[in-house]
Amino acid sequence: MEPIIRIEQLEKSFGQLKVLKGIDLDIYPGEVVCIIGASGSGKSTLLRCLNLLEEADAGHIWFEGKDLMDLSTNLNELRQHIGMVFQSFNLFNNKNVLDNCTMSPISVKKKSRKEAERMAIEKLSEVGLQNFIRADSRRLSGGQKQRVAIARALCMEPDIMLFDEPTSALDPEIVGEVLDVMKKLAADGMTMVVVTHEMAFAREVSDRVVFMDGGVILEQGTPAEVFGNPKQPRTREFLSRYLGDK
């Protein structure tokens, strides 16, 4: 099977600070990959490079066989197939829930309003928000806003979903409602790359866990391998905080 995303020797600096140092990583269709690591390890920068929200300095990213670093690649067309969910929701507060979900399908994919609304209602129902379709986005809880953001991304019918710490801005008691939606997506076969501090989610849901430290991938493997028998001392040190394994 060919990877849906192939990353080769990716590098990224901000000024004098080198954030990514030669990253190699393949993501396969239907796979759930969780990227873990301390703050500042390069996780979110790597994720943002995958849809060129950040432009890498060197290396290559192939998405469905197309080189995103090639100037001749139609990035706007490829981005339609990459869903992105941010930690801060990024909803349009001046629009209701339904309009948030129909904007891109109508303006980018040229769907009719009727078709876009049908898809939006379907996706909002899937994330448990069928009773909030006409709601004011500003009046939603954080968990509801993040579920709208997931539904909005799904309305573009992406081939892969990228999640950048989707629960980090949420109150602890509502984290579960977002993770439950993500678990269902994973069970339904959606290809997902998730930057997360939710170790229980990574352990339970991912096919592969990638541990980043200091801008490199220090270790990767199945959840059983990385959580149960980490090979690198730095991985063991990091995970001990979460697993009480000191």
N, C-alpha and C positions, 0 to 999 in steps of 0.2 A: 504493500500500500504506500502511495506517495504521501508525504506530509502536506497538510493544508498550508502550514507556515514552516519555512526553513530559514533559520537565522545563522549567518556565518560571520564570525569575527567582527561583531558589531561593537563599535566604539562611540562614546559620547562624552564630551567635556562641557562644563560650564565654566568659562574662564580658565583658571589654572587647575580647577578641580576635575579630575578624570572620574566620571561616574560609572561608565561601562567600559570594561577592559577586555575586549575580545570575546564577546558572548557567542557561543554556538548552542543552538537549541532547535529541535524539530517538534512540531505539534501535529498530531495525526487526527484525521476526521473521527468525530465521536468521542474524542479523548477529553477528560477533565484534568487540567494541569493547574495545581496550586503553587504559587510562588510565595515563599516565606522568607523571612530574614528581618534583621533589625532595621530600624529607621535609618535611612541614609545608605542602605546597601545597594541601591540602584533598581529596586523592584518596579516602582511606579514609572521611572524613566524608561525602563525596558518596555513596559506595557505601552506607554505613550508613543514609543518609536514604532510600534507595530501598525498604527494607523497614521503615522507621520504627524501626530500632534507635536512631537519633538523630532527634529531632523538629525539623524545620526551623522557623525563626522566621517566614519569609515565602516566598511563591511557591507553586507547585503542582507536584505529581507525579501524572500520570495513568498508571495501569497497566491495560492492556486496556480503556481508555475510562472507568475509574472513578477519581475524584479521591481520592487517598489522604489529602488534607488535609481532606476533607469529613467532618464528625463523624458523618454518617449512614452512611458507608461501613463495611461489615463487614470490618475489617482482618484478623481471624483467618482469614476465608475466603479473602481475596486472598493472604495470606502462604503459604497452602498451594501456591500456584502459582509461588512465588519461592524457588528453592534458594539457600542461602548456604554458602560454604566459607570458614572463617576461617584466619588464619595459624597459630593455636595449636590447631588440630584440634577442640577442644571436645568430645571423646568422653566418654562416661560410663565412668570407669575401673572402676566396680564391676560393669560388664556386659561380656559377651563381644562379639565382633564382630557376630554375628548379631543379638543383642538390641539393640545400638546401632542397627541398621538397621531393625528391626521396630517399635520403640517408637512412633514418630510415625504410621506407617500404621495401626497398631492403635488408638491412643488418639485420633488426630485425624481420620483418614479412615474409621475404624470398619471396617477390613478384618478378616477372620478371620485367626487366627494362621497357618493353613495358607497362605492367599493371600499374607500379608505375608512369610512365610518363602520362598515360591517367588520372589517379586519380589526379595527381598534376596539370595538365592543367585544369581539371574540377574545382578544389578547387581554383586555382589562378583566374579563370574566375569569380567565385562566389564572390571574394573579389575585383573585378574590376581591376585585373592586367594581363589580357589576352594579353596585348601588351608588357609585360615586362618579358615574360617567359625565354628568353635567356639573360636578362640584367645582368650586373655586379652588384652584391649585394652592393658593396661599393659606387656605384653611385646613389643609391636610396635616396629619401627623408626619413626623420624619419617616416612619416606616411606610406609610401610605405613599408619600412622595417618591420614595425609592422604588416601590412597586410600580408606580406610574412610569418611572424612568425605565424600568425593565420592560414593561409593556410597550412603551414608545420605541425602544430599540427593536423589539420583536416585530413590530409593525412593518419594519423594513425587510423582513424575511431574511435575516443575515445567515451566512454560512458558519459564522463563528461569533461568539460573544466574549468581550473583554470586560472584566470587572476590576476596577481600581479601588480596593478597600471599600467595598460597597456598604459595610456596616459601621465604619469607624466614626461616622458623624451621628450615629443613632444612640438613643438611650438604651441601656442594657436590656430593659424589659421588652423592647420591641425588635431587637436584633433577630429573634427567632422567626418572626413572620417573613422577613426578607430571605433568610437562609432557607426556609421551607420552600419558597418559590424557586430558589436556585437549585435545591435538591431535586425538585420536580423536573426542572429543565434538564438537569444532568441525566435523570432517569429516562427522559424522553429522547436522549441521544444527542443533545446539542453539544457541539464542540465548544469548550469553555477554557479560557485562561483567566485565573483568579488570583490577584494579589490580595493577600488576606493575613490578618492577625488571628483569625478564628481557627485555632489549631484543631479543635474537635471537628469542624467542618472539613478541613483539609484531610484529616485522618479518615473520616467516614466516607467522603464523597469522591475524592480525587482518585484518578488512575495513577497519577504520578505527582510526586512532590519535588519541587526544585528549591534548594536552599541557596540563597545568594548572600554573599558577604564581601564587602569592600569592592563592589563592582564586578565580581566574577561569580560564576556558578561553582560553588564549592562542592556541592553534593546533590545528587538526584537519584530517585528510585521510587519504588512503590511506597505507599504509606507504611506498610509493615517494615520495609527496609529502613526508611529514613527515621521513623518514629521508634521502631522497635530495636534497631541495631545500627545507629548512626556511626559512620566510619571515621568522620573527622572530629577532632576535639572541639572545634568551634561550633559544629552542629550540635554536639552533645551539650555544650555550655548554653547555647541559645535555647534548646528545647527543655533544658532542666527547669527553666523559669516557668514553663507552661505545664510540665508534666510532674512537677514535684519530685524530680529524679536526682536530686543532689546526693 
